[in-house]
Amino acid sequence: MGATPPLSPLAPEAFPTLPEIGGVSFATAEAGVRYSGRRDVMLALLAPGTAMAGVFTRSATRSAAVLDCQKKIRFQSEAGAAIVVNSGNANAFTGRNGEEAVTAVTSAVAKTLDVPEARVFSSSTGVIGEPLPHGRIAAKLEELKGNLDPTGIENAARAIMTTDTFPKGSGTQVEIDGQPVRIAGIAKGSGMIAPDMATMLVYIFTDAAIEQPILQSMVSALNQTTFNCITVDSDTSTSDTLLVAATGASGIRVTENSITFMEGLRRVMLDLAHQVVRDGEGATKFVTVSVTGASSDADARTHGLAIANSPLVKTAIAGEDPNWGRVVMAVGKSGAPADRDTLSIWFGDILVAKDGWVNPDYSEDAAAAYMKNPELEIHVDLGLGGGRAVVWTCDLTHGYIDINADYRS
């Protein structure tokens, strides 16, 4: 890997204090999968009865670990479970070797922790196309087992990083029937970010008691307006994995009608998604793209992603140039219905264009001053209907090239 990039200017001041989740403990180790002198393996042990839900990349070249998780996710058991993650090597596009590596790692974890192999979920992130040295991970399992700690979530967040410049964590506590239910999660992601069912690697834990089908339904629905609405570079990873574990340790039963729990889970998922964008490779601007007036919500999302993924829009933002013509271009190319003569565009609260033409009162100087902010909003109204969507992205700077030009070196 190249030199570690500097801390993102959009990074939070510190890793947040997260609620401790009953029924889960964490450990990390230096396995030397690719990196030296840093922790690159994370292990999470989950209590018996934990319900597991997940969504995964729909990439046609998804990794062996993703395929294995997809097979296991609906397996019902009262036994314990585990999650094992390595950074530095994606174990993707590695053929039969990839499948054998996943089996070797998950079976070794199962034996070490005395949990069924069908309840061991693995993820790998890093360079594509290189065999995973799974023996290095297996050799660290006894050490990991001995270091399991319910307060180790921050170290776990650090161990799964690749080009990330900061560890990502989020948590909340909600009340259900007057009793506290806790949710905490971690994520990694910085580049190759354009979700398709899930994004990057994300692990969320709660002490709520939830039946697996209900948890799965919640996660799938919430994913559509959180992780599936962010983009850094329009490239969908081979390894995208989102796992949510409900240990039941609180004893508080959550049903499909629990709006309070759903909202708490949504906040954590959205916060983690935003942190990924804030750590976009080379990013200096966090950008909200909101679209209203579309023919449908799906069309609004299509327009929003066309704007957010446009290299021309993103480089203009990096250059602090209020080039609204590039937004017009992105709307026009999206493939969703649009009408030039009903289109309106705002940068922040500055009305830039309306009715198919520049706003007569538009001030280029005011817009240029607005573009200097680290957080920006581009709002487009199509004037066609009631469809709306919000997506989040970042700018595209030379830093992105610097990071990715020598990613494998």
C-alpha positions in Angstrom: 0.0 0.0 0.0 1.1 3.6 -0.5 1.7 6.1 2.3 -1.1 6.6 4.7 -3.2 9.5 3.5 -3.7 12.5 5.9 -6.7 12.7 8.1 -9.8 13.8 6.2 -10.7 17.5 6.8 -14.3 16.3 7.2 -13.4 13.8 10.0 -15.1 13.9 13.4 -13.1 15.2 16.3 -12.9 11.8 17.9 -14.3 8.3 17.9 -17.7 8.5 19.6 -18.4 6.9 23.0 -20.7 4.0 22.0 -23.1 2.1 24.3 -21.8 -1.3 25.4 -24.0 -4.0 23.8 -24.7 -7.0 26.0 -24.0 -10.4 24.3 -21.1 -9.2 22.1 -17.3 -9.0 22.7 -14.5 -7.9 20.4 -10.8 -8.7 19.8 -8.2 -7.6 17.3 -4.8 -8.8 16.3 -1.8 -8.2 14.0 -1.9 -11.1 11.5 0.3 -9.5 8.8 -2.3 -10.3 6.1 -0.9 -7.4 4.1 0.1 -4.7 6.6 2.9 -4.8 9.1 2.8 -3.2 12.5 -1.0 -2.7 12.6 -4.0 -4.6 13.7 -5.7 -6.1 10.6 -8.0 -8.8 11.9 -11.2 -8.3 14.0 -13.2 -11.0 15.7 -16.6 -10.5 17.3 -18.2 -13.3 19.4 -22.0 -13.2 19.7 -24.2 -14.7 22.4 -26.3 -17.8 21.9 -29.7 -16.9 20.3 -28.4 -13.9 18.4 -30.4 -13.1 15.3 -28.4 -12.1 12.2 -29.5 -10.1 9.2 -27.6 -8.7 6.3 -27.5 -7.2 2.9 -24.7 -7.7 0.4 -23.3 -6.4 -2.9 -25.0 -7.5 -6.0 -21.8 -7.3 -8.0 -21.4 -10.1 -10.4 -17.8 -10.6 -9.2 -18.6 -10.6 -5.5 -16.1 -12.2 -3.2 -16.1 -15.7 -1.7 -16.8 -14.3 1.7 -19.9 -12.5 0.5 -21.2 -15.6 -1.2 -20.6 -17.6 2.0 -22.4 -15.0 4.1 -25.4 -14.9 1.7 -25.8 -18.7 2.1 -25.7 -18.5 5.9 -27.6 -15.4 6.8 -31.0 -17.0 7.2 -29.7 -20.0 9.1 -31.8 -20.2 12.4 -30.0 -21.4 15.5 -30.0 -20.8 19.3 -26.2 -21.4 19.2 -23.7 -18.6 19.4 -22.3 -16.8 16.4 -19.1 -15.0 15.3 -17.9 -12.4 12.8 -14.3 -12.4 11.6 -12.9 -9.7 9.3 -9.5 -9.1 7.8 -8.2 -6.0 6.0 -5.5 -5.7 3.3 -6.8 -8.5 1.1 -10.3 -8.7 -0.4 -10.1 -12.4 -1.2 -12.1 -11.6 -4.4 -11.5 -12.9 -7.9 -9.4 -15.7 -6.3 -11.4 -18.7 -7.7 -11.4 -22.0 -5.8 -8.6 -20.6 -3.6 -11.0 -18.0 -2.3 -13.6 -20.5 -1.4 -11.0 -22.7 0.4 -9.7 -19.7 2.3 -13.2 -18.8 3.6 -13.8 -22.4 4.7 -10.5 -22.6 6.4 -11.0 -19.3 8.3 -14.7 -20.0 9.3 -14.0 -23.6 10.3 -11.1 -22.5 12.4 -13.1 -19.8 14.1 -15.9 -22.3 14.7 -13.6 -24.7 16.4 -11.8 -22.1 18.5 -15.0 -20.5 19.8 -17.2 -23.6 19.8 -19.9 -22.2 17.6 -21.4 -23.8 14.4 -19.5 -23.0 11.2 -22.9 -22.1 9.7 -22.9 -19.3 12.3 -19.5 -17.8 11.4 -19.6 -14.9 9.1 -16.5 -13.6 7.4 -15.5 -10.5 5.5 -12.3 -9.5 3.7 -11.4 -6.1 2.3 -8.4 -4.8 0.4 -6.6 -5.7 -2.8 -8.5 -7.8 -5.3 -7.1 -10.8 -7.1 -4.5 -12.0 -4.6 -4.8 -15.2 -2.6 -5.7 -14.7 1.1 -3.0 -16.0 3.4 -5.6 -17.5 5.7 -3.1 -19.4 7.8 -2.0 -16.1 9.2 -5.5 -15.4 10.5 -6.0 -18.9 11.9 -2.7 -18.6 13.7 -4.1 -15.6 15.7 -7.4 -17.1 16.7 -6.3 -18.3 20.2 -4.8 -14.9 20.9 -8.1 -13.3 19.7 -10.2 -15.6 21.8 -8.1 -14.7 24.9 -8.5 -11.0 24.3 -12.3 -10.8 23.7 -13.6 -7.7 25.4 -17.1 -6.2 25.4 -15.6 -2.7 25.3 -13.3 -3.4 22.3 -15.5 -1.9 19.6 -13.2 1.0 18.8 -10.2 -1.2 18.2 -12.4 -3.4 16.0 -13.3 -0.3 13.9 -9.6 0.5 13.4 -8.7 -3.1 12.5 -11.0 -3.2 9.5 -9.7 0.1 7.9 -7.9 0.1 4.6 -7.5 3.6 3.0 -9.8 5.0 5.6 -8.3 8.0 7.5 -10.4 7.5 10.6 -12.3 4.7 12.3 -16.1 5.0 12.0 -18.5 4.4 14.8 -22.1 5.3 15.8 -24.5 4.4 18.5 -27.7 5.3 20.2 -30.1 4.2 22.9 -33.9 4.1 22.5 -36.7 3.3 25.0 -39.2 0.6 24.3 -41.9 0.1 27.0 -39.9 2.3 29.3 -36.8 0.1 29.0 -33.4 1.0 27.3 -32.4 -0.8 24.1 -28.9 -0.1 22.7 -27.5 0.0 19.2 -23.9 0.5 18.2 -22.1 0.0 14.9 -18.8 0.4 13.0 -18.0 0.7 9.3 -15.1 0.9 6.9 -15.1 2.6 3.6 -13.4 5.4 1.7 -13.1 4.4 -2.0 -14.9 2.0 -4.4 -18.1 3.3 -2.9 -21.3 3.1 -5.0 -23.6 0.8 -3.1 -25.8 -1.9 -4.6 -27.7 -3.6 -1.8 -25.0 -2.7 0.8 -21.8 -0.8 1.0 -18.3 -1.3 2.2 -18.1 -3.3 5.5 -20.6 -2.4 8.2 -21.3 -4.2 11.4 -24.2 -3.1 13.7 -25.1 -4.7 17.1 -28.1 -4.3 19.3 -29.2 -5.9 22.6 -32.8 -6.0 21.4 -34.6 -9.4 21.0 -35.9 -9.6 17.4 -36.9 -12.5 15.3 -34.6 -12.9 12.3 -37.3 -12.3 9.6 -38.3 -9.0 11.2 -34.8 -7.8 11.6 -34.0 -8.7 8.0 -37.0 -6.8 6.8 -36.0 -3.7 8.8 -32.4 -3.8 7.6 -33.3 -4.3 3.9 -35.8 -1.4 4.1 -33.5 1.0 5.9 -30.6 0.3 3.7 -32.4 1.7 0.7 -32.4 5.3 2.2 -29.1 5.2 4.0 -26.2 3.2 2.6 -27.8 2.8 -0.9 -27.9 6.6 -1.1 -24.2 7.4 -0.8 -21.5 7.4 -3.5 -17.9 8.4 -3.5 -16.7 7.3 -6.9 -19.5 5.3 -8.6 -17.6 2.0 -8.2 -19.5 -0.8 -6.5 -17.2 -3.0 -4.4 -16.9 -6.8 -4.7 -17.0 -7.1 -1.0 -19.9 -4.9 0.2 -21.4 -6.4 3.4 -23.8 -5.1 6.0 -24.4 -7.4 9.0 -26.7 -6.6 11.9 -26.7 -8.7 15.0 -29.5 -8.7 17.6 -28.2 -10.5 20.7 -31.4 -10.2 22.8 -29.4 -9.5 25.9 -31.8 -6.7 27.0 -34.7 -9.0 27.1 -36.8 -6.3 25.3 -38.8 -7.7 22.5 -39.0 -5.7 19.3 -41.7 -6.3 16.8 -42.3 -5.2 13.2 -44.4 -2.3 14.5 -41.6 -0.8 16.6 -41.2 2.6 15.0 -38.9 3.8 17.9 -36.4 1.0 17.3 -36.5 1.4 13.5 -35.8 5.1 13.9 -32.8 4.4 16.2 -31.4 1.9 13.8 -31.9 4.3 10.9 -30.0 7.0 12.7 -27.0 4.7 13.3 -27.0 3.5 9.7 -27.3 7.0 8.3 -24.6 8.3 10.5 -22.2 5.6 9.5 -23.1 6.1 5.8 -22.3 9.8 6.1 -19.0 9.1 7.8 -18.0 7.0 4.8 -18.7 9.9 2.5 -16.8 12.3 4.8 -13.8 9.9 4.5 -14.1 9.6 0.7 -10.7 9.3 -0.7 -9.2 12.8 -1.2 -12.5 14.4 -0.1 -12.7 18.0 1.1 -16.4 18.6 0.7 -19.5 16.8 2.0 -22.4 17.2 -0.5 -26.1 16.6 -0.1 -28.0 16.3 -3.3 -31.7 16.6 -2.9 -34.2 16.1 -5.7 -37.8 16.9 -5.6 -40.6 17.2 -8.2 -39.7 14.0 -10.0 -42.2 11.6 -11.6 -41.4 9.1 -8.9 -39.1 8.5 -5.9 -37.1 6.1 -8.0 -36.7 8.7 -10.8 -35.6 11.2 -8.1 -32.9 8.8 -6.9 -31.7 8.2 -10.4 -31.3 11.9 -11.0 -29.6 12.4 -7.6 -27.1 9.7 -8.3 -26.4 11.0 -11.8 -25.5 14.4 -10.2 -23.5 12.8 -7.3 -21.6 10.5 -9.6 -20.7 13.0 -12.3 -16.9 13.6 -12.4 -17.6 17.0 -13.9 -19.9 18.0 -11.1 -17.6 16.6 -8.4 -14.5 18.4 -9.8 -16.4 21.7 -10.1 -17.2 21.3 -6.4 -13.6 20.6 -5.6 -12.6 23.7 -7.4 -15.4 25.7 -5.6 -16.9 26.6 -9.0 -20.7 27.0 -9.0 -21.0 25.4 -12.4 -24.7 24.8 -12.5 -24.5 23.8 -16.2 -22.9 20.5 -15.1 -25.9 19.8 -12.9 -28.1 20.4 -15.9 -26.0 18.0 -17.9 -26.2 15.3 -15.2 -30.0 15.5 -15.0 -30.2 15.3 -18.8 -28.1 12.2 -19.0 -29.6 10.3 -16.1 -32.2 8.5 -18.2 -35.1 9.4 -15.9 -37.8 11.8 -17.2 -36.9 15.5 -17.1 -38.1 18.7 -18.8 -35.7 21.6 -19.4 -38.5 24.2 -19.0 -39.7 23.0 -15.6 -36.2 22.5 -14.0 -35.0 24.6 -11.0 -31.6 24.4 -9.3 -30.4 25.8 -6.0 -26.9 25.9 -4.4 -27.8 26.1 -0.8 -30.6 28.7 -0.6 -29.4 30.4 -3.8 -31.8 30.0 -6.7 -29.5 29.5 -9.6 -31.8 28.5 -12.4 -35.6 28.1 -13.1 -37.9 27.5 -15.9 -35.2 26.3 -18.2 -33.0 29.4 -17.8 -30.7 31.1 -15.4 -32.5 33.0 -12.6 -32.4 36.7 -13.5 -31.5 37.5 -9.9 -28.7 35.0 -9.7 -25.4 36.3 -8.3 -22.3 34.3 -9.4 -20.3 36.0 -6.6 -22.8 34.8 -3.9 -22.7 31.3 -5.4 -18.9 31.2 -5.5 -18.8 32.3 -1.9 -21.2 29.5 -0.9 -19.1 26.9 -2.7 -16.2 27.6 -0.3 -18.2 25.9 2.6 -17.0 22.4 3.6 -20.7 21.2 3.5 -22.8 21.9 0.5 -26.3 21.2 -0.7 -27.4 21.0 -4.3 -31.2 21.0 -4.7 -33.0 20.2 -8.0 -36.7 20.4 -8.6 -37.9 18.7 -11.7 -41.4 20.2 -11.7 -43.0 16.9 -12.9 -44.5 15.3 -9.8 -44.2 14.3 -6.2 -41.1 12.1 -6.3 -38.2 12.9 -4.0 -34.9 11.5 -2.9 -31.7 12.5 -1.1 -28.2 11.2 -1.8 -24.8 12.1 -0.4 -21.5 12.4 -2.0 -18.1 14.2 -1.9 -15.9 16.2 -4.2 -13.3 14.6 -6.5 -9.8 15.9 -5.9 -6.3 15.0 -7.0 -6.0 13.3 -3.7 -8.2 10.5 -5.0 -5.7 9.9 -7.8 -2.8 10.0 -5.4 -4.4 7.3 -3.2 -5.5 5.0 -6.0 -2.6 5.3 -8.5 -0.4 3.2 -6.2 -3.0 1.3 -4.2 -1.3 -2.1 -4.7 2.3 -0.9 -4.2 
